[in-house]
């Protein structure tokens, strides 16, 4: 008789990408626009009001040589 279970979890990562190529990098206004869009999408996806604070790790920022990526991940469908 089996003593374990199996489930499938699907992860979806939402990304906002701001070009930041050298030598100039990204403009602050462009980062702010992407950050605002990501914040709004996160709130909509999780049913949060605009005045509720986000968890410190709700949005992730990754800086590469050519872009800044703002993202969040949602896991759905824990199905046996």
N, CA, C and O atoms as CSV, one atom per row, in Angstrom:
chain,resi,resn,atom,element,x,y,z
A,1,UNK,N,N,0.835,-1.174,0.000
A,1,UNK,CA,C,0.000,0.000,0.000
A,1,UNK,C,C,0.890,1.250,0.000
A,1,UNK,O,O,1.863,1.319,0.751
A,2,UNK,N,N,0.559,2.230,-0.836
A,2,UNK,CA,C,1.366,3.441,-0.955
A,2,UNK,C,C,1.240,4.308,0.294
A,2,UNK,O,O,0.163,4.438,0.876
A,3,UNK,N,N,2.363,4.897,0.691
A,3,UNK,CA,C,2.366,5.784,1.857
A,3,UNK,C,C,2.744,7.207,1.446
A,3,UNK,O,O,3.219,7.990,2.268
A,4,UNK,N,N,2.533,7.531,0.189
A,4,UNK,CA,C,2.860,8.878,-0.281
A,4,UNK,C,C,1.741,9.379,-1.198
A,4,UNK,O,O,0.893,8.609,-1.650
A,5,UNK,N,N,1.760,10.663,-1.453
A,5,UNK,CA,C,0.817,11.255,-2.401
A,5,UNK,C,C,1.603,12.056,-3.430
A,5,UNK,O,O,2.779,12.364,-3.240
A,6,UNK,N,N,0.939,12.378,-4.501
A,6,UNK,CA,C,1.552,13.152,-5.577
A,6,UNK,C,C,0.626,14.316,-5.901
A,6,UNK,O,O,-0.595,14.162,-5.889
A,7,UNK,N,N,1.197,15.473,-6.188
A,7,UNK,CA,C,0.391,16.598,-6.635
A,7,UNK,C,C,1.165,17.395,-7.668
A,7,UNK,O,O,2.394,17.349,-7.718
A,8,UNK,N,N,0.435,18.117,-8.481
A,8,UNK,CA,C,1.027,18.976,-9.498
A,8,UNK,C,C,0.702,20.418,-9.140
A,8,UNK,O,O,-0.457,20.764,-8.910
A,9,UNK,N,N,1.733,21.255,-9.093
A,9,UNK,CA,C,1.566,22.674,-8.809
A,9,UNK,C,C,2.111,23.450,-10.002
A,9,UNK,O,O,3.237,23.218,-10.441
A,10,UNK,N,N,1.312,24.364,-10.517
A,10,UNK,CA,C,1.724,25.174,-11.648
A,10,UNK,C,C,2.140,26.550,-11.155
A,10,UNK,O,O,1.392,27.208,-10.432
A,11,UNK,N,N,3.332,26.983,-11.544
A,11,UNK,CA,C,3.824,28.315,-11.186
A,11,UNK,C,C,3.793,29.207,-12.414
A,11,UNK,O,O,4.209,28.808,-13.502
A,12,UNK,N,N,3.297,30.414,-12.223
A,12,UNK,CA,C,3.292,31.415,-13.285
A,12,UNK,C,C,4.030,32.638,-12.773
A,12,UNK,O,O,3.695,33.182,-11.721
A,13,UNK,N,N,5.036,33.068,-13.522
A,13,UNK,CA,C,5.774,34.273,-13.153
A,13,UNK,C,C,5.374,35.397,-14.092
A,13,UNK,O,O,5.434,35.255,-15.313
A,14,UNK,N,N,4.969,36.507,-13.513
A,14,UNK,CA,C,4.624,37.714,-14.252
A,14,UNK,C,C,5.829,38.640,-14.199
A,14,UNK,O,O,6.389,38.866,-13.126
A,15,UNK,N,N,6.234,39.180,-15.349
A,15,UNK,CA,C,7.437,40.011,-15.412
A,15,UNK,C,C,7.178,41.336,-16.124
A,15,UNK,O,O,6.438,41.396,-17.106
A,16,UNK,N,N,7.798,42.388,-15.612
A,16,UNK,CA,C,7.834,43.708,-16.240
A,16,UNK,C,C,9.308,43.999,-16.480
A,16,UNK,O,O,10.105,44.004,-15.541
A,17,UNK,N,N,9.669,44.241,-17.728
A,17,UNK,CA,C,11.078,44.361,-18.108
A,17,UNK,C,C,11.355,45.795,-18.556
A,17,UNK,O,O,10.701,46.325,-19.454
A,18,UNK,N,N,12.341,46.402,-17.905
A,18,UNK,CA,C,12.744,47.767,-18.231
A,18,UNK,C,C,14.130,47.702,-18.851
A,18,UNK,O,O,15.064,47.231,-18.201
A,19,UNK,N,N,14.295,48.161,-20.090
A,19,UNK,CA,C,15.624,48.180,-20.700
A,19,UNK,C,C,16.575,49.046,-19.861
A,19,UNK,O,O,16.208,50.125,-19.395
A,20,UNK,N,N,17.799,48.548,-19.683
A,20,UNK,CA,C,18.783,49.271,-18.859
A,20,UNK,C,C,20.184,49.057,-19.414
A,20,UNK,O,O,21.122,48.782,-18.666
A,21,UNK,N,N,20.315,49.184,-20.710
A,21,UNK,CA,C,21.602,48.919,-21.352
A,21,UNK,C,C,22.642,49.963,-20.959
A,21,UNK,O,O,22.324,51.129,-20.727
A,22,UNK,N,N,23.875,49.519,-20.892
A,22,UNK,CA,C,24.992,50.420,-20.631
A,22,UNK,C,C,25.178,51.337,-21.827
A,22,UNK,O,O,24.836,50.919,-22.934
A,23,UNK,N,N,25.668,52.496,-21.700
A,23,UNK,CA,C,26.253,53.068,-20.492
A,23,UNK,C,C,25.264,53.861,-19.653
A,23,UNK,O,O,25.623,54.352,-18.583
A,24,UNK,N,N,24.005,53.999,-20.123
A,24,UNK,CA,C,23.086,54.907,-19.443
A,24,UNK,C,C,22.203,54.239,-18.410
A,24,UNK,O,O,21.730,54.915,-17.496
A,25,UNK,N,N,21.964,52.966,-18.511
A,25,UNK,CA,C,21.066,52.302,-17.568
A,25,UNK,C,C,19.614,52.660,-17.848
A,25,UNK,O,O,19.271,53.071,-18.956
A,26,UNK,N,N,18.768,52.503,-16.844
A,26,UNK,CA,C,17.333,52.763,-16.992
A,26,UNK,C,C,16.970,54.105,-16.374
A,26,UNK,O,O,17.550,54.517,-15.369
A,27,UNK,N,N,16.011,54.778,-16.982
A,27,UNK,CA,C,15.499,56.023,-16.409
A,27,UNK,C,C,14.616,55.692,-15.211
A,27,UNK,O,O,13.842,54.735,-15.240
A,28,UNK,N,N,14.742,56.490,-14.168
A,28,UNK,CA,C,13.953,56.271,-12.957
A,28,UNK,C,C,12.461,56.261,-13.220
A,28,UNK,O,O,11.727,55.478,-12.616
A,29,UNK,N,N,12.004,57.125,-14.116
A,29,UNK,CA,C,10.578,57.179,-14.433
A,29,UNK,C,C,10.098,55.873,-15.054
A,29,UNK,O,O,8.979,55.437,-14.782
A,30,UNK,N,N,10.924,55.243,-15.884
A,30,UNK,CA,C,10.545,53.976,-16.510
A,30,UNK,C,C,10.487,52.845,-15.483
A,30,UNK,O,O,9.607,51.987,-15.547
A,31,UNK,N,N,11.426,52.848,-14.540
A,31,UNK,CA,C,11.396,51.849,-13.462
A,31,UNK,C,C,10.147,52.064,-12.610
A,31,UNK,O,O,9.484,51.098,-12.230
A,32,UNK,N,N,9.821,53.323,-12.307
A,32,UNK,CA,C,8.642,53.634,-11.501
A,32,UNK,C,C,7.360,53.174,-12.186
A,32,UNK,O,O,6.466,52.643,-11.527
A,33,UNK,N,N,7.259,53.372,-13.508
A,33,UNK,CA,C,6.073,52.927,-14.255
A,33,UNK,C,C,5.917,51.410,-14.180
A,33,UNK,O,O,4.821,50.905,-13.939
A,34,UNK,N,N,7.018,50.686,-14.389
A,34,UNK,CA,C,6.967,49.221,-14.342
A,34,UNK,C,C,6.639,48.748,-12.927
A,34,UNK,O,O,5.859,47.811,-12.754
A,35,UNK,N,N,7.221,49.381,-11.925
A,35,UNK,CA,C,6.970,49.027,-10.524
A,35,UNK,C,C,5.491,49.232,-10.199
A,35,UNK,O,O,4.871,48.378,-9.564
A,36,UNK,N,N,4.932,50.347,-10.626
A,36,UNK,CA,C,3.516,50.629,-10.382
A,36,UNK,C,C,2.631,49.601,-11.077
A,36,UNK,O,O,1.666,49.115,-10.487
A,37,UNK,N,N,2.949,49.268,-12.314
A,37,UNK,CA,C,2.161,48.271,-13.049
A,37,UNK,C,C,2.231,46.908,-12.366
A,37,UNK,O,O,1.215,46.223,-12.246
A,38,UNK,N,N,3.419,46.511,-11.919
A,38,UNK,CA,C,3.581,45.225,-11.223
A,38,UNK,C,C,2.819,45.232,-9.903
A,38,UNK,O,O,2.161,44.249,-9.562
A,39,UNK,N,N,2.903,46.328,-9.164
A,39,UNK,CA,C,2.196,46.468,-7.892
A,39,UNK,C,C,0.692,46.320,-8.110
A,39,UNK,O,O,0.027,45.589,-7.377
A,40,UNK,N,N,0.159,47.006,-9.109
A,40,UNK,CA,C,-1.273,46.942,-9.392
A,40,UNK,C,C,-1.703,45.534,-9.810
A,40,UNK,O,O,-2.754,45.051,-9.389
A,41,UNK,N,N,-0.894,44.885,-10.632
A,41,UNK,CA,C,-1.219,43.523,-11.070
A,41,UNK,C,C,-1.196,42.549,-9.896
A,41,UNK,O,O,-2.054,41.672,-9.791
A,42,UNK,N,N,-0.205,42.709,-9.011
A,42,UNK,CA,C,-0.123,41.844,-7.830
A,42,UNK,C,C,-1.372,42.016,-6.966
A,42,UNK,O,O,-1.976,41.039,-6.524
A,43,UNK,N,N,-1.743,43.262,-6.736
A,43,UNK,CA,C,-2.930,43.546,-5.916
A,43,UNK,C,C,-4.186,42.941,-6.545
A,43,UNK,O,O,-5.006,42.340,-5.851
A,44,UNK,N,N,-4.331,43.103,-7.861
A,44,UNK,CA,C,-5.495,42.555,-8.542
A,44,UNK,C,C,-5.513,41.031,-8.440
A,44,UNK,O,O,-6.549,40.433,-8.145
A,45,UNK,N,N,-4.375,40.416,-8.681
A,45,UNK,CA,C,-4.274,38.947,-8.655
A,45,UNK,C,C,-4.590,38.375,-7.281
A,45,UNK,O,O,-5.142,37.280,-7.169
A,46,UNK,N,N,-4.231,39.133,-6.214
A,46,UNK,CA,C,-4.408,38.642,-4.842
A,46,UNK,C,C,-5.572,39.296,-4.108
A,46,UNK,O,O,-5.784,39.036,-2.923
A,47,UNK,N,N,-6.326,40.144,-4.804
A,47,UNK,CA,C,-7.498,40.762,-4.197
A,47,UNK,C,C,-7.168,41.735,-3.077
A,47,UNK,O,O,-7.903,41.814,-2.092
A,48,UNK,N,N,-6.072,42.477,-3.212
A,48,UNK,CA,C,-5.664,43.437,-2.184
A,48,UNK,C,C,-6.109,44.847,-2.563
A,48,UNK,O,O,-6.030,45.239,-3.727
A,49,UNK,N,N,-6.567,45.592,-1.592
A,49,UNK,CA,C,-6.935,46.989,-1.810
A,49,UNK,C,C,-5.678,47.837,-1.967
A,49,UNK,O,O,-4.593,47.443,-1.541
A,50,UNK,N,N,-5.838,49.001,-2.583
A,50,UNK,CA,C,-4.707,49.888,-2.828
A,50,UNK,C,C,-4.044,50.409,-1.577
A,50,UNK,O,O,-2.875,50.792,-1.615
A,51,UNK,N,N,-4.770,50.435,-0.451
A,51,UNK,CA,C,-4.181,50.959,0.783
A,51,UNK,C,C,-3.571,49.862,1.667
A,51,UNK,O,O,-2.988,50.165,2.708
A,52,UNK,N,N,-3.698,48.613,1.267
A,52,UNK,CA,C,-3.088,47.520,2.026
A,52,UNK,C,C,-1.621,47.392,1.640
A,52,UNK,O,O,-1.286,47.427,0.456
A,53,UNK,N,N,-0.743,47.242,2.630
A,53,UNK,CA,C,0.677,47.083,2.294
A,53,UNK,C,C,0.951,45.711,1.675
A,53,UNK,O,O,0.303,44.721,2.014
A,54,UNK,N,N,1.918,45.675,0.766
A,54,UNK,CA,C,2.360,44.396,0.205
A,54,UNK,C,C,3.388,43.780,1.150
A,54,UNK,O,O,4.082,44.486,1.881
A,55,UNK,N,N,3.469,42.475,1.120
A,55,UNK,CA,C,4.531,41.790,1.866
A,55,UNK,C,C,5.880,42.233,1.311
A,55,UNK,O,O,5.991,42.556,0.128
A,56,UNK,N,N,6.898,42.248,2.155
A,56,UNK,CA,C,8.223,42.708,1.733
A,56,UNK,C,C,8.759,41.949,0.521
A,56,UNK,O,O,9.505,42.507,-0.284
A,57,UNK,N,N,8.383,40.686,0.392
A,57,UNK,CA,C,8.911,39.881,-0.716
A,57,UNK,C,C,7.884,39.651,-1.826
A,57,UNK,O,O,8.019,38.707,-2.604
A,58,UNK,N,N,6.859,40.504,-1.906
A,58,UNK,CA,C,5.820,40.327,-2.924
A,58,UNK,C,C,6.378,40.499,-4.334
A,58,UNK,O,O,6.081,39.704,-5.225
A,59,UNK,N,N,7.178,41.529,-4.532
A,59,UNK,CA,C,7.769,41.791,-5.842
A,59,UNK,C,C,9.269,41.548,-5.774
A,59,UNK,O,O,9.916,41.862,-4.776
A,60,UNK,N,N,9.803,40.995,-6.828
A,60,UNK,CA,C,11.248,40.744,-6.928
A,60,UNK,C,C,11.846,41.621,-8.015
A,60,UNK,O,O,11.225,41.840,-9.055
A,61,UNK,N,N,13.051,42.121,-7.776
A,61,UNK,CA,C,13.776,42.949,-8.736
A,61,UNK,C,C,15.073,42.243,-9.086
A,61,UNK,O,O,15.867,41.917,-8.204
A,62,UNK,N,N,15.288,42.008,-10.368
A,62,UNK,CA,C,16.525,41.375,-10.828
A,62,UNK,C,C,17.183,42.320,-11.829
A,62,UNK,O,O,16.559,42.747,-12.800
A,63,UNK,N,N,18.432,42.636,-11.583
A,63,UNK,CA,C,19.184,43.533,-12.455
A,63,UNK,C,C,20.181,42.715,-13.250
A,63,UNK,O,O,20.964,41.951,-12.686
A,64,UNK,N,N,20.150,42.881,-14.563
A,64,UNK,CA,C,21.108,42.210,-15.429
A,64,UNK,C,C,21.913,43.280,-16.165
A,64,UNK,O,O,21.755,44.471,-15.896
A,65,UNK,N,N,22.761,42.867,-17.079
A,65,UNK,CA,C,23.565,43.824,-17.845
A,65,UNK,C,C,22.721,44.733,-18.727
A,65,UNK,O,O,23.119,45.861,-19.018
A,66,UNK,N,N,21.554,44.248,-19.154
A,66,UNK,CA,C,20.788,45.007,-20.143
A,66,UNK,C,C,19.362,45.348,-19.726
A,66,UNK,O,O,18.656,46.027,-20.472
A,67,UNK,N,N,18.918,44.892,-18.550
A,67,UNK,CA,C,17.536,45.152,-18.166
A,67,UNK,C,C,17.332,44.995,-16.666
A,67,UNK,O,O,18.140,44.388,-15.963
A,68,UNK,N,N,16.232,45.559,-16.205
A,68,UNK,CA,C,15.758,45.353,-14.838
A,68,UNK,C,C,14.437,44.616,-14.965
A,68,UNK,O,O,13.544,45.053,-15.691
A,69,UNK,N,N,14.311,43.505,-14.264
A,69,UNK,CA,C,13.101,42.692,-14.337
A,69,UNK,C,C,12.406,42.740,-12.983
A,69,UNK,O,O,12.992,42.384,-11.961
A,70,UNK,N,N,11.159,43.181,-12.985
A,70,UNK,CA,C,10.329,43.198,-11.783
A,70,UNK,C,C,9.331,42.060,-11.959
A,70,UNK,O,O,8.695,41.951,-13.007
A,71,UNK,N,N,9.189,41.212,-10.940
A,71,UNK,CA,C,8.339,40.038,-11.128
A,71,UNK,C,C,7.664,39.602,-9.838
A,71,UNK,O,O,8.048,39.998,-8.738
A,72,UNK,N,N,6.642,38.770,-10.014
A,72,UNK,CA,C,6.069,38.006,-8.906
A,72,UNK,C,C,5.586,36.670,-9.464
A,72,UNK,O,O,5.300,36.547,-10.656
A,73,UNK,N,N,5.500,35.686,-8.597
A,73,UNK,CA,C,5.130,34.325,-8.997
A,73,UNK,C,C,3.879,33.904,-8.245
A,73,UNK,O,O,3.728,34.184,-7.055
A,74,UNK,N,N,2.986,33.229,-8.953
A,74,UNK,CA,C,1.766,32.708,-8.383
A,74,UNK,C,C,1.738,31.203,-8.614
A,74,UNK,O,O,1.964,30.732,-9.729
A,75,UNK,N,N,1.462,30.459,-7.556
A,75,UNK,CA,C,1.323,29.004,-7.688
A,75,UNK,C,C,-0.157,28.675,-7.620
A,75,UNK,O,O,-0.887,29.180,-6.768
A,76,UNK,N,N,-0.586,27.811,-8.543
A,76,UNK,CA,C,-2.005,27.412,-8.586
A,76,UNK,C,C,-2.135,25.923,-8.807
A,76,UNK,O,O,-1.211,25.249,-9.260
A,77,UNK,N,N,-3.308,25.437,-8.472
A,77,UNK,CA,C,-3.706,24.101,-8.857
A,77,UNK,C,C,-2.996,22.952,-8.186
A,77,UNK,O,O,-2.537,22.035,-8.868
A,78,UNK,N,N,-2.892,22.971,-6.865
A,78,UNK,CA,C,-2.324,21.818,-6.175
A,78,UNK,C,C,-3.295,20.670,-6.356
A,78,UNK,O,O,-4.228,20.496,-5.571
A,79,UNK,N,N,-3.062,19.885,-7.408
A,79,UNK,CA,C,-3.983,18.803,-7.757
A,79,UNK,C,C,-3.354,17.445,-7.453
A,79,UNK,O,O,-2.201,17.192,-7.802
A,80,UNK,N,N,-4.106,16.596,-6.815
A,80,UNK,CA,C,-3.568,15.245,-6.541
A,80,UNK,C,C,-3.446,14.421,-7.797
A,80,UNK,O,O,-3.013,13.270,-7.740
